[in-house]
C-alpha cells in the first residue's frame, strides 16, 4: 500500500485497503491504494477480470470519507478466461437476450480486444444499467463502455415533486439536504450527503421518475465531523 504525505489521505488509504481485504471477491494483495487530498482515492495494480475491477471500485466507494475513486486497475485475464472476440461477442448477445431487465433488440454490442461497447436506446436507466451488469461478469471481458441512451416519450407533470417525495420516503436519505431541479427531461441534484450510498440512493430516486432521460448528480459527499 502506497504512503501519502497527507495524514488524512494516509488514514483514508488504510481504511480503503481494509475494505478491499474484507471484500472476498477482490485479491487486495495485487491492488495499490493511493490517497489524494479531498477524499480522492486512486486504485492501481492488477486484477484477474473486469468484474473484480468493478467490485474493487464499489468497495472503495463504500468507505466513509471517500469522495471520488479513480480506477486505474489493469485487467489481466487468466489463460482459462481468454476468449476470442467472436466467442465473446456471441456470449454478450446471449447474455443480453437472457436478461429479463434488458429490452429485446434495443441494444447493439461491439467487441474489440475483449472490450465491449454497448449502444442503443432504452426507456429507463435501470435497463441501461442492467445491460452493463449482464456483460461485465462474462469471462473474457476486459472492459465495458456503456453508451446506451435513455430516451422516453412519457410526459409526466410535477416530476420535481414526485422525486422530492421519493427522497423523503427513503430511509437512507435526509431529503432536506438535497436540492432537486428539473429542466425538461433532465434532473439536477445538488446538496451534501455523508456517504456514496446516500448519493447513489438519491440518483436512483431521480432516475426512477417517469420521463427522465438524464441526471446530473452534483451532490457532495462530505461525512459529518466527529
Protein Blocks (a to p, Z undefined) as FASTA:
>chain_A
ZZdfblklmmmmmmmmmmmmmmmkbcfklpccdddehhiacdedjdfbfklmmmmmmmmm
mpghiabdcdfbdcdddfklgccfklmmmmmmmmmmmpmkbcghkaccddeehiacdedd
dfbfklmmmmmmmmmmpghiabdcdfbdcddfbdcehklmmmmmmmmmpmkbcfklpccd
dehjaccdedddfbfklmmmmmmmmmmpghiabdcdfbdcddddZZ
